[in-house]
Amino acid sequence: MIQSVNNYPVTQLLDIEANVVYSVPKYQREYTWGKIEWEELFDDIRTNEEGYFLGSIICINQSTDALSIQHLELVDGQQRLTSISLLFAAIFDYLDKRKDTLDDDQKVELINLKRRIILKKDANQIRVEPSYQNHNFHDYCSILSDLKILSKKDRAPYAGNRKILKAFRYFQERLAGTNGGNKDILEADDVFHLLEKVGKSCMVKIEVASHAEAYILFESLNNRGVPLTAVDLIKNKLLAKLDQKNYGNIDDNFIEWNRLLGALTDDYAIQERFFRQYYNAFKKKIKTNHYPLATRSNLISIYEKMIDDDPRVFFQRILAAGDVYRRIIQPIDDSNTKELKRALVRLERISGAPSHLLLLYLFHEQTRLNITDEQIAGLVDYLVSFFVRRHVTDRPPTRDLTRLFMQVIEKVDELSGGEMINTVKNELAKVSASDQDFREHLQGPIYQENTGATRFILCALEEKEQTKETAVDLWAMEGKLYVWTIEHIFPQGANIPETWIDMIANGNKDSAKELQEKYAHQLGNLTISGFNSVLGNKSFEEKRDRKDRNGKYVGYKNGLFLNRQLAAKDAWTVHDIEERTRSLVDEVLALFSLC
C-alpha cells in the first residue's frame, strides 16, 4: 500500500537538483493557516535545535517516467509545505535586497534558495503548487513574480486581502523586526542561520500510489486538521484527470462539480451515499465493476477505476445521475408531480434511504422502462409500507437491504411498464414480514423496538383521517425537535404517580410496575401531543381535560382522531389498552398492506 516512508530534511524534500513538484490538487481546500500558526512555525524553527520535526505529508506518486518532472499530488500537508515555501520567499526577498553586502558563498546560497522555490531546469515551474481555491495559486505566483523569482508575470487582483499574501507579509515583518520596532533586528548572518535551521527541519514524507491508499492513511493516522473525505478525493482525481486529458476548462468543470454537490445538498452523508448507490444501481452497466457492491471502504478504489476508464463519459453520467437523485432527496423539486412529492416525503420520513438506489435506477431509466410518474409514485407508496414493516419487525435485516435492491434491479432490468412495477412489488413482498409476524410486533412494546417508526405510524393513522379543514402539520419542528411527540397515556416514568397506581393496579405499587413494563409501550397506550411536557405524569382526567391559557383543549379532547376513544373515557385501564391496541393494529395492517 505505502510505497515509501522516510524522514527528510526540508533541503532534501526541496532538493535543488531534483525535478520534483508538489502539487496541491486543484480545488482542494484553500490555504487556511493564520497568524497563530505562522507564529508557531517561525518561533518553533528559530528557538528549537536543528532537526526540528515539522510533521508529515502524504503524496500520491503516479509518475512513470523517471526522466521527466515528477509531479507528486500533495493530499495532506499543504498548510505546512505552503507556509515553508512562503517563508523561503520572504527570506529570499530579505537577502536579495542586501545581496551587495553578501560574500560569494552567501550569494551561492541565495541562488540555491531560489532553486528550492522554482525548478533549476525550468524557471517558470514552481516547486510547491498551492491550491487553486480562493486564488491561492495565483496569489503565490504573484509574490514570486514581484520578487523576480518567476520570470513570467502573474498578477492576482486584491491579493492583499487573502491568506497567501498575508502569510508572506507576516514572515517579511518577522525578518525585518517591524512587529517590534522600526529597524532590523536580524542581520544577514542571522537570517542565513535561520535559513539553515529551516532547511534542516524534518518532515516525514509518505508516498502512496492511489487516492484509495491515501484515504486509508487518513483513516488510520491521527493527522491534525480536517482530513479529506472520500468525496473530496474523488473530486480531486476527476478534475485532475479531466485537466490532464484537456477535457474542458477546469474552472467550468469545477462549477459543474459544485452543481452536482448542490443537487446532493451539503450533507456529506447524503453525498457519500449517492456515490455508493450510483455504483450499486448501475453496476451491471459499468465496465470497471470489479467489486460486488460499493461500500465506504472501497468507494475510492471503485471511482478511481471508473475515472481512469473514461473521465469525460464518467463526468457526464454522474452529473445526469445527480440531477435524478435530487428529485429523490429533495421531494419538493419542481420536476416531481404532486403525487410523487407526497410519496417521496413519506419515504423520507420513514427512513427509506436504502431504496434510493432502486429509485435512482427507475428515474434514470424511466423512458426505457416505459413507466410513468404515477406508477413510480404508487411504487414509492409501496416502499413506504415495506419500510414500516421492516422497521417494526427488522425483516429483512438492515445489512441485506443494499443487496436486495441490487437484486431487484437485476431482476427487472429487461422488463417494462406495469409488469416491471409488479415484479418489484412481488420481490419485496417475498422478503418482507408476513402479516402475522407484523401483527405480533405491532402488539408488543413497539415504542421500545423503534421509536421513529412508531411515531410515523401514529402520524399516518392521524393523517388518514384529516381533511383540509382539520389538517395539522404533525411534522412541524421547532429547532431540531418535533412539535408533536409521542405521549404515553399510562406514564412510562420510573416513579408512577399514586393516581395511576390506584387506577391501573388498585393501589398495588408492585403490580403497577409490572403492568407498566408490559403495557406502557404498546401501541394502544400511545398517542401524539404538542403538549407532551405539560401532560407528563398527570392523572388521566387532567390529561384528558387539559386546556391552554386561552381555554382551548390541548389534552385528549383536542379533536385528534387518535384521541377519539380517550376523550370519552372516565378512566384508563389495562383492558382499555388491550382493546385500543387491537383496534389500532387492525388499522395499521390495512394501512400498510403489501397485497
Residue, then its C-alpha position, 0 to 999 in steps of 0.5 A: m500500500i505505502q510505497s515509501v516512508n522516510n524522514y527528510p530534511v526540508t533541503q532534501l524534500l526541496d532538493i535543488e537538483a531534483n525535478v520534483v513538484y508538489s502539487v496541491p490538487k486543484y480545488q482542494r481546500e484553500y490555504t487556511w493557516g493564520k497568524i497563530e500558526w505562522e507564529e508557531l512555525f517561525d518561533d518553533i524553527r528559530t528557538n528549537e535545535e536543528g532537526y526540528f520535526l515539522g510533521s508529515i505529508i502524504c503524496i500520491n506518486q503516479s509518475t512513470d517516467a523517471l526522466s521527466i518532472q515528477h509531479l507528486e499530488l500533495v493530499d495532506g500537508q499543504q498548510r505546512l509545505t505552503s507556509i515553508s515555501l512562503l517563508f523561503a520567499a520572504i527570506f529570499d526577498y530579505l537577502d536579495k535586497r542586501k545581496d551587495t553586502l553578501d560574500d560569494d558563498q552567501k550569494v551561492e546560497l541565495i541562488n540555491l534558495k531560489r532553486r528550492i522555490i522554482l525548478k533549476k531546469d525550468a524557471n517558470q515551474i514552481r516547486v510547491e503548487p498551492s491550491y487553486q481555491n480562493h486564488n491561492f495559486h495565483d496569489y503565490c505566483s504573484i509574490l514570486s513574480d514581484l520578487k523576480i523569482l518567476s520570470k513570467k508575470d502573474r498578477a492576482p487582483y486584491a491579493g492583499n486581502r487573502k491568506i497567501l499574501k498575508a502569510f508572506r507579509y507576516f514572515q517579511e515583518r518577522l525578518a525585518g523586526t517591524n512587529g517590534g520596532n522600526k529597524d532590523i533586528l536580524e542581520a544577514d548572518d542571522v537570517f542565513h542561520l535561520l535559513e539553515k535551521v529551516g532547511k534542516s527541519c524534518m518532515v516525514k514524507i509518505e508516498v502512496a500510489s492511489h487516492a484509495e491508499a491515501y484515504i486509508l492513511f487518513e483513516s488510520l493516522n491521527n493527522r491534525g486538521v480536517p482530513l479529506t473525505a472520500v468525496d473530496l478525493i474523488k473530486n480531486k482525481l476527476l478534475a485532475k484527470l479531466d485537466q490532464k486529458n484537456y477535457g474542458n476548462i477546469d474552472d467550468n468543470f469545477i462549477e459543474w462539480n459544485r452543481l452536482l454537490g448542490a443537487l446532493t445538498d451539503d450533507y456529506a452523508i447524503q453525498e457519500r451515499f449517492f456515490r455508493q448507490y450510483y455504483n450499486a444501481f448501475k453496476k451491471k452497466i459499468k465496465t470497471n465493476h470489479y467489486p460486488l457492491a460499493t461500500r465506504s471502504n472501497l468507494i475510492s478504489i471503485y471511482e478511481k477505476m471508473i475515472d481512469d476508464d473514461p473521465r469525460v463519459f464518467f463526468q457526464r453520467i454522474l452529473a445526469a445521475g445527480d440531477v435524478y437523485r435530487r428529485i429523490i432527496q429533495p421531494i419538493d423539486d419542481s420536476n416531481t408531480k404532486e403525487l410523487k412529492r407526497a410519496l417521496v416525503r413519506l419515504e423520507r420520513i420513514s427512513g427509506a434511504p436504502s431504496h434510493l438506489l432502486l429509485l435512482y435506477l427507475f428515474h434514470e431509466q424511466t423512458r426505457l422502462n416505459i413507466t410513468d410518474e404515477q406508477i413510480a409514485g404508487l411504487v414509492d407508496y409501496l416502499v413506504s409500507f415495506f419500510v414500516r414493516r421492516h422497521v417494526t419487525d427488522r425483516p429483512p435485516t438492515r445489512d441485506l437491504t443494499r443487496l436486495f435492491m441490487q437484486v431487484i434491479e437485476k431482476v427487472d432490468e429487461l422488463s417494462g411498464g406495469e409488469m416491471i412495477n409488479t415484479v418489484k412489488n412481488e420481490l419485496a413482498k417475498v422478503s418482507a414480514s408476513d402479516q402475522d409476524f407484523r401483527e405480533h410486533l405491532q402488539g408488543p412494546i413497539y415504542q421500545e423496538n423503534t421509536g421513529a417508526t412508531r411515531f410515523i405510524l401514529c402520524a399516518l393513522e392521524e393523517k388518514e383521517q384529516t381533511k383540509e379543514t382539520a389538517v395539522d402539520l404533525w411534522a412541524m419542528e421547532g429547532k431540531l425537535y418535533v412539535w408533536t411527540i409521542e405521549h404515553i397515556f399510562p406514564q412510562g416514568a420510573n416513579i408512577p404517580e399514586t393516581w395511576i397506581d390506584m387506577i391501573a393496579n388498585g393501589n398495588k405499587d408492585s403490580a403497577k410496575e409490572l403492568q407498566e413494563k408490559y403495557a406502557h409501550q404498546l401501541g394502544n397506550l400511545t398517542i401524539s401531543g404538542f403538549n407532551s411536557v405539560l401532560g407528563n405524569k398527570s392523572f388521566e382526567e387532567k390529561r384528558d381535560r387539559k386546556d391552554r391559557n386561552g381555554k382551548y383543549v390541548g389534552y385528549k379532547n383536542g379533536l385528534f382522531l387518535n384521541r377519539q376513544l380517550a376523550a370519552k373515557d372516565a378512566w384508563t385501564v389495562h383492558d382499555i389498552e388491550e382493546r385500543t391496541r387491537s383496534l389500532v393494529d387492525e388499522v395499521l395492517a390495512l394501512f400498510s398492506l403489501c397485497 
